[in-house]
């Protein structure tokens, strides 16, 4: 099965009726897509009440891809409120309980920063992370090209498969060390993650003067031919992995929702069990 969704549910205004309360956006979102990436968990390990609320607001078949907390992947934006990595990982795993109980956890996404390069120290850390997460399904996404340089390419994929990492395959600008190539190789026979970051080369590397980097980085609208080309890639991956989880992250200009819908049409996908749209009449 191929599941299409977006990263987050707050930035996709085209999906929501005018003046939709932010607290109701996930309910509306789940009438359009069967999966979502929860990125709030990257900035802070979410309290139990939030996780239980989001689980309750979504249909029984809905699935979450939950982004690993920033301290777990070494982004370290601000102080990390834990005394040790063990304590941090334990707290994060505890926060997953409502999703696991409801059968709504597709996977946890470990997205490492551009400075996390291919060297022994980092390989050992990946091994430690996977051990700490136990039987929780985990996806791995690199942002440093060295992992797929010719001398490491096959070893990286073999390591991921051996350690039980789901491959997070990226479509992103190809410029230097801070981007990875699109490697159409599944490392898990059950699940593969594909993330569309857009192809804004200028914004990916450096924003224009006076612009916020995070507002520019994912500013891109995929055209029809680019998405058609990717339908072939998805069919190739479908022969390697039972389920594909496809996320559009090109949110900066509000284009992710449109591209997600377009990809669904190109693949002829219609999902059952979404939140009924008729609820919009009574919100």
C-alpha positions as CSV (number, residue, x, y, z in Angstrom):
1,X,0.0,0.0,0.0
2,X,1.1,3.6,-0.7
3,X,0.1,6.1,1.9
4,X,0.3,9.8,1.1
5,X,0.5,12.6,3.7
6,X,2.2,15.9,4.7
7,X,4.6,17.0,7.4
8,X,2.5,18.6,10.1
9,X,-1.1,19.7,9.9
10,X,-0.9,23.4,10.8
11,X,0.4,25.0,7.6
12,X,-1.9,23.7,4.9
13,X,-4.6,26.4,4.7
14,X,-6.1,25.1,1.5
15,X,-7.4,22.0,3.4
16,X,-9.4,23.9,5.9
17,X,-12.6,26.0,5.9
18,X,-12.1,29.7,6.5
19,X,-11.4,30.7,10.2
20,X,-10.8,27.0,11.2
21,X,-9.7,26.9,14.8
22,X,-6.1,25.6,15.1
23,X,-7.3,23.0,17.6
24,X,-9.5,21.4,15.0
25,X,-7.1,21.3,12.1
26,X,-6.0,17.8,12.6
27,X,-9.6,16.6,12.5
28,X,-10.0,18.3,9.1
29,X,-6.6,17.1,7.9
30,X,-7.5,13.5,8.6
31,X,-10.4,13.8,6.2
32,X,-7.9,14.3,3.4
33,X,-4.9,12.1,4.2
34,X,-4.3,8.8,6.0
35,X,-0.9,9.7,7.5
36,X,0.9,12.7,8.9
37,X,4.4,13.5,10.2
38,X,4.3,14.8,13.8
39,X,7.1,17.4,14.0
40,X,6.1,19.0,17.3
41,X,8.0,16.1,18.9
42,X,11.2,17.4,17.4
43,X,11.1,20.6,19.3
44,X,9.9,19.1,22.6
45,X,8.9,15.7,23.9
46,X,5.1,16.1,23.9
47,X,3.1,15.7,27.1
48,X,0.7,12.8,27.5
49,X,-2.4,15.0,27.1
50,X,-1.3,16.2,23.6
51,X,-0.5,12.7,22.4
52,X,-3.8,11.3,23.7
53,X,-5.7,14.3,22.1
54,X,-4.2,13.7,18.7
55,X,-4.8,10.0,18.8
56,X,-8.4,10.6,19.8
57,X,-9.0,13.1,17.0
58,X,-8.0,10.8,14.2
59,X,-9.7,7.8,12.6
60,X,-8.9,4.2,13.7
61,X,-6.7,3.5,10.6
62,X,-4.8,6.8,10.8
63,X,-1.0,6.6,11.2
64,X,1.6,9.0,12.6
65,X,5.3,9.3,11.6
66,X,6.8,10.9,14.8
67,X,9.9,12.9,14.4
68,X,12.6,12.1,17.0
69,X,13.3,14.8,19.6
70,X,16.1,17.2,18.6
71,X,18.5,16.1,21.4
72,X,18.3,12.5,20.1
73,X,19.7,13.5,16.7
74,X,22.2,16.1,17.8
75,X,20.5,19.2,16.6
76,X,20.6,20.7,20.1
77,X,18.6,23.9,19.5
78,X,18.7,25.3,23.0
79,X,19.0,23.6,26.3
80,X,18.2,19.9,26.5
81,X,16.2,19.3,29.8
82,X,17.6,15.9,30.6
83,X,20.6,14.7,32.6
84,X,21.6,12.0,30.3
85,X,20.8,10.5,26.8
86,X,19.4,7.4,28.5
87,X,16.9,9.6,30.4
88,X,16.0,11.5,27.2
89,X,15.4,8.4,25.2
90,X,13.3,6.8,27.9
91,X,11.1,9.9,28.1
92,X,10.6,10.0,24.4
93,X,9.7,6.3,24.3
94,X,7.2,6.8,27.1
95,X,5.6,9.6,25.0
96,X,4.9,7.1,22.2
97,X,2.6,4.9,24.4
98,X,-0.7,6.4,23.3
99,X,0.1,5.9,19.6
100,X,1.4,2.3,20.2
101,X,-1.7,1.4,22.3
102,X,-4.0,2.7,19.5
103,X,-2.0,1.0,16.7
104,X,-1.3,4.4,15.2
105,X,2.5,4.5,15.2
106,X,3.8,4.0,11.7
107,X,7.4,4.8,12.7
108,X,9.7,7.2,14.5
109,X,11.8,9.3,12.1
110,X,15.5,10.0,13.1
111,X,16.5,12.8,10.8
112,X,20.2,13.7,11.4
113,X,21.7,17.1,10.7
114,X,24.0,18.0,7.8
115,X,27.1,17.7,10.0
116,X,26.4,14.1,11.0
117,X,28.8,12.5,8.5
118,X,29.9,9.0,7.8
119,X,32.5,8.1,10.5
120,X,32.9,5.4,13.1
121,X,31.7,7.5,16.0
122,X,28.4,8.2,14.2
123,X,28.0,4.6,13.1
124,X,28.3,3.5,16.7
125,X,25.8,6.1,17.8
126,X,23.3,4.9,15.3
127,X,23.8,1.4,16.6
128,X,23.2,2.7,20.1
129,X,20.0,4.6,19.1
130,X,18.5,1.5,17.4
131,X,19.2,-0.6,20.5
132,X,17.6,2.0,22.8
133,X,14.5,2.2,20.7
134,X,14.0,-1.6,21.0
135,X,11.1,-2.9,18.9
136,X,9.8,0.6,17.9
137,X,9.9,0.9,14.1
138,X,12.5,3.6,13.3
139,X,13.3,5.4,10.0
140,X,16.7,6.9,9.3
141,X,17.3,10.0,7.2
142,X,20.8,11.4,6.5
143,X,21.6,15.0,5.5
144,X,25.3,14.5,4.7
145,X,26.3,13.1,1.4
146,X,29.2,11.0,2.7
147,X,26.9,8.2,3.7
148,X,26.2,7.5,0.0
149,X,29.6,8.2,-1.4
150,X,30.8,5.2,-3.6
151,X,33.1,3.8,-0.9
152,X,30.2,3.8,1.7
153,X,27.0,3.4,-0.3
154,X,26.6,-0.4,-0.1
155,X,27.9,-0.5,3.5
156,X,25.5,2.1,4.6
157,X,22.5,0.3,3.2
158,X,23.7,-3.1,4.5
159,X,24.2,-1.6,8.0
160,X,20.7,-0.1,7.9
161,X,19.2,-3.4,7.0
162,X,21.2,-5.3,9.6
163,X,20.3,-2.9,12.3
164,X,16.6,-2.7,11.4
165,X,16.5,0.9,10.2
166,X,13.7,1.9,7.7
167,X,15.2,3.9,4.9
168,X,13.9,7.5,4.6
169,X,14.5,8.2,1.0
170,X,14.7,11.9,0.0
171,X,13.8,14.0,-3.0
172,X,15.8,17.2,-2.3
173,X,18.2,19.7,-4.0
174,X,21.5,18.2,-5.0
175,X,24.1,20.6,-3.9
176,X,27.2,19.6,-2.1
177,X,27.7,17.7,1.2
178,X,24.6,19.0,2.8
179,X,22.2,17.0,0.6
180,X,21.8,13.3,-0.1
181,X,21.1,11.6,-3.4
182,X,17.8,9.8,-4.0
183,X,18.7,6.2,-3.3
184,X,15.9,4.0,-4.4
185,X,16.7,1.1,-2.1
186,X,14.5,-0.2,0.7
187,X,16.2,-1.6,3.8
188,X,13.0,-3.0,5.4
189,X,10.7,-5.4,3.6
190,X,7.6,-4.0,5.5
191,X,8.0,-0.2,5.5
192,X,9.8,2.5,3.5
193,X,9.5,6.2,4.0
194,X,9.8,8.8,1.1
195,X,10.0,12.5,1.9
196,X,9.7,15.3,-0.7
197,X,11.6,18.3,0.4
198,X,11.3,20.3,-2.8
199,X,14.1,21.3,-5.2
200,X,14.8,24.8,-4.2
201,X,18.6,24.8,-4.7
202,X,19.2,28.4,-3.7
203,X,17.0,28.2,-0.6
204,X,18.4,24.9,0.5
205,X,22.0,26.2,0.7
206,X,21.5,29.9,1.6
207,X,18.5,32.2,1.8
208,X,18.2,35.4,-0.1
209,X,19.2,38.5,1.8
210,X,16.7,39.4,4.6
211,X,14.8,36.1,4.3
212,X,14.2,33.6,7.0
213,X,16.1,30.4,6.0
214,X,13.3,28.1,7.2
215,X,10.7,30.0,5.2
216,X,12.7,29.7,2.0
217,X,14.3,26.2,2.3
218,X,11.1,24.3,1.4
219,X,9.6,26.8,-1.1
220,X,8.9,24.6,-4.1
221,X,6.0,23.4,-6.2
222,X,6.5,20.1,-8.0
223,X,5.3,20.1,-11.5
224,X,3.3,17.3,-13.0
225,X,6.1,15.7,-14.9
226,X,8.3,15.6,-11.8
227,X,5.5,13.8,-9.9
228,X,4.9,11.4,-12.8
229,X,8.6,10.5,-12.8
230,X,8.3,9.7,-9.1
231,X,5.3,7.4,-9.7
232,X,7.8,5.1,-11.5
233,X,10.1,5.3,-8.5
234,X,7.4,4.5,-6.1
235,X,6.4,1.4,-8.2
236,X,10.0,0.3,-8.0
237,X,10.1,0.7,-4.3
238,X,6.8,-1.1,-3.9
239,X,8.4,-4.2,-5.2
240,X,11.0,-4.0,-2.4
241,X,8.8,-3.0,0.6
242,X,5.2,-3.8,1.4
243,X,4.1,-0.3,2.5
244,X,5.3,3.0,1.4
245,X,4.8,6.2,3.5
246,X,5.1,9.3,1.3
247,X,5.3,12.7,2.9
248,X,5.4,16.1,1.2
249,X,7.5,18.6,3.2
250,X,7.5,21.5,0.6
251,X,5.4,23.6,3.0
252,X,6.9,27.0,2.7
253,X,4.6,28.3,0.0
254,X,1.6,26.1,1.0
255,X,2.3,23.7,-1.9
256,X,2.6,20.4,0.0
257,X,-1.1,19.7,0.2
258,X,-1.6,20.4,-3.5
259,X,1.3,18.1,-4.5
260,X,0.1,15.4,-2.1
261,X,-3.4,15.5,-3.7
262,X,-1.9,15.5,-7.2
263,X,0.2,12.4,-6.4
264,X,-2.8,10.6,-5.1
265,X,-4.6,11.3,-8.4
266,X,-1.6,10.2,-10.4
267,X,-1.5,6.9,-8.5
268,X,-5.3,6.4,-8.5
269,X,-5.4,6.3,-4.7
270,X,-8.6,6.6,-2.7
271,X,-8.4,5.9,1.0
272,X,-11.1,4.4,3.1
273,X,-11.7,5.2,6.8
274,X,-10.8,8.9,6.7
275,X,-12.7,11.4,8.8
276,X,-16.0,12.1,7.0
277,X,-16.0,15.5,5.3
278,X,-19.6,16.1,6.3
279,X,-18.2,17.0,9.8
280,X,-17.1,20.4,8.3
281,X,-20.8,21.4,8.2
282,X,-21.1,21.3,12.0
283,X,-17.7,22.8,13.0
